[in-house]
Amino acid sequence: MGSARSMLMLFSRAARGSMAKAAAYRGDFIVGLVVALLFEFLTPLATILIYRSSAMTGFPGWKMEEVLVLQAVFLISRGIAFPLFFGLVWVVFESVREGRFELILLRPRSPLLVALSQGLDMPGFVRLLGGLALLLWSAGRMGGIQARSILPFLLMLGLSALTLFSCALFMAGSLFVWVGNSRVSELLDSILLFAQYPGSIFSSGLQLVLAAVVPVSMVALFPAEVLLGRPDALVLPGIGASLAFFALGLGFWNFMRGKYAGAGG
Amino acid sequence: MLMTIVVGPAFFLVQYFIWKAVYASRSLVAGFSLDQMLRYYGTSTIIYYLTMDFADWNLQMHIRSGSFLAFMLRPLSHRFYALSQKVGHRALGFLFEFLPVWIMFALLFRIVILPASWAWGLLSIALAFLMMFLLNYSVGILAFWLVRTDGIRSLFRLFRDVLAGSLVPLGLFPLPLQWVVFFLPFQFATYVPVQVFMGGYRLAGISLSLPAIVGIQAAAVLAMWGVTELLWRSGIRRYTGVGA
């Protein structure tokens, strides 16, 4: 109980710190936020252009609004996971490069927890608005979403956030050895590209890999299909894969953290 | 830099699947066949390795940190220094990004990307190299007015990439927007060199021969150089080197 309260206090202080940092350069922060929201709409914009220019035939078995629901789910999942978990990557990136990760290791808390709290990006949650707006708009054009889909969808969304957290653990863990690799995020971006389109466009072998090996389909495709009321046959292996992926991510983080040598200090 | 070998082909692989799916039910989209569409993305990917730079980030970092002062004491213009830096950086990019990805496209996707006309193709890439530099450098100059330029640089990058045809070919845009894009400098950084590479230019219903569009590209680069010069002269007066 005491430990939970102390953890809550740690995150609440980190949240206040994150807001204060954003307030220091308000103008730049607001422009940055607007840009982040605009960036969110790039893939949906490409989807709309693709459907418009192909006389709305687009992707086999998917109406444009359904693809937009999938992309909205991706944005929502990222809008939750990035502000919560991905600051970890940059905290590790900077502290390992500068040789001051010891300061995190010395604290009387789990290093993962401390690094997560230091990387918390409270204003980043505003990006969720883009995903929610797109979801409301595209679901509205489809005539709404069935109420019974919402609870399973929320459960899938939780797994989606967990999958992204696992990615953050792999990325951050790699930075203990791959010191100062600022392009590690591009690797994630290139993998997540596969999460933003219907599974039906990929070959069946690749669909299986994306569902059961590296559970990229759990990030948006499976939750979106549940929300649309037509769950995928691969969803069960996908759930298992995302839990295993998380366990692997955690193991990787712990293993790589043990390799930290403080070389930059 | 070697990260590009993974990232570039992964991006292209997604485009490959997207367009294979779209073309399953039709043979032409916005006047492009499937082969042309894949070539468009392949060409735009590898041309980017030759033209990209961080001139905006570098300049704003020097201005913000005060280290720009050292450049004012040197007997050469910072713009020339930054351009030379880009030449060196992209020479490495040619070896470690362009060539490996070109080979991967040829081996994995059977797409051999060669210019329809070597002379016009290379000239157009050289002009795109300069245009990208001048566009980014102009945004870097804004740091003379603004303390932090992260937001404005991101906003600019967003518009630059969308309006240059990196997201989708500009021919997929609605016609009125194609007209707007036709008069903006961004297309000269990506869309124009890609189209020249592929052997013909078409936008907003206008078709131009290779010499005509490369000539326009050269004029646009010259105009952009003028814009950079004006911005520089006006911005340099504001520099106080407070951070030094």
Interface residues (C-beta under 8 A of the other chain):
Chain A: Y25 G27 D28 F29 I30 V31 G32 L33 V34 V35 A36 L38 F39 L42 L45 A46 L49 I50 R52 S53 S54 A55 T57 G58 F59 P60 N181 R183 E186 L187 D189 S190 I191 L193 F194 Y197 S200 I201 F202 S203 L206
Chain B: M3 V6 V7 A10 F11 V14 F17 I18 K20 A21 V22 A24 S25 R26 V29 A30 L146 V147 R148 T149 D150 G151 I152 S154 L155 L158 V162 L167 V168 L172 F173 P174
